[in-house]
Amino acid sequence: MTQTQRYAEALRVTQRIASELSDIDETDEFRRSLDFLEQQWRNFRQKTCEVATPREPGEPGKRRSAAHNDSDSID
């Protein structure tokens, strides 16, 4: 599957989720659902992000999984 195909599929699924969310009439249920989805996004993002760790001078860089930063959240 090409990157373009993956992007198109991800976009299609995202639009379906947004459509379902917009159909929720109750504000509290909408907010709970949105919070749930955002938490799942954070869990997924933690698995896929990597950042360089600090290193000693002359030591090759090491990589580790990144912790979620609230500045990454979608508001």
C-alpha positions as CSV (number, residue, x, y, z in Angstrom):
1,M,0.0,0.0,0.0
2,T,1.5,3.4,-1.0
3,Q,1.7,6.4,1.3
4,T,-1.0,8.1,-0.8
5,Q,-3.3,5.1,-0.4
6,R,-2.7,4.9,3.4
7,Y,-3.4,8.6,3.7
8,A,-6.7,8.3,1.7
9,E,-7.8,5.4,3.9
10,A,-6.9,7.2,7.1
11,L,-8.8,10.3,5.9
12,R,-11.9,8.2,5.0
13,V,-12.0,6.6,8.5
14,T,-11.4,10.0,10.2
15,Q,-14.3,11.5,8.3
16,R,-16.5,8.6,9.3
17,I,-15.6,9.2,12.9
18,A,-16.2,12.9,12.7
19,S,-19.6,12.3,11.0
20,E,-20.6,9.9,13.8
21,L,-19.5,12.4,16.5
22,S,-21.5,15.2,14.9
23,D,-24.6,13.1,15.0
24,I,-24.5,12.9,18.9
25,D,-27.2,15.2,20.3
26,E,-26.2,15.3,24.0
27,T,-23.3,17.6,24.8
28,D,-22.1,15.4,27.7
29,E,-22.1,12.2,25.5
30,F,-20.3,14.1,22.7
31,R,-17.7,15.4,25.1
32,R,-17.1,11.9,26.6
33,S,-16.8,10.4,23.2
34,L,-14.4,13.1,22.0
35,D,-12.3,12.7,25.2
36,F,-12.2,8.9,24.6
37,L,-11.0,9.4,21.0
38,E,-8.4,11.9,22.1
39,Q,-7.0,9.5,24.7
40,Q,-6.8,6.8,22.1
41,W,-4.9,9.2,19.8
42,R,-2.5,9.9,22.6
43,N,-1.9,6.2,23.2
44,F,-1.3,5.6,19.5
45,R,1.0,8.7,19.3
46,Q,3.1,7.4,22.3
47,K,3.8,4.2,20.4
48,T,4.8,5.9,17.2
49,C,6.8,8.9,18.3
50,E,10.5,8.9,19.0
51,V,12.8,11.6,20.2
52,A,16.5,11.8,20.6
53,T,17.7,11.3,24.2
54,P,20.3,13.6,25.8
55,R,23.8,12.2,25.3
56,E,27.3,12.7,26.6
57,P,29.7,14.6,24.4
58,G,31.2,12.2,21.8
59,E,28.5,9.6,22.4
60,P,26.3,8.6,19.5
61,G,22.7,9.7,19.8
62,K,20.2,7.1,21.2
63,R,16.5,7.0,20.5
64,R,13.6,6.4,22.9
65,S,9.8,6.5,22.8
66,A,8.4,10.0,23.5
67,A,6.0,10.7,26.3
68,H,2.9,12.6,25.3
69,N,3.0,16.3,25.7
70,D,-0.3,18.1,26.2
71,S,0.9,20.7,23.6
72,D,0.2,17.9,21.1
73,S,-3.5,17.6,22.0
74,I,-6.2,18.6,19.5
75,D,-8.5,21.3,21.0
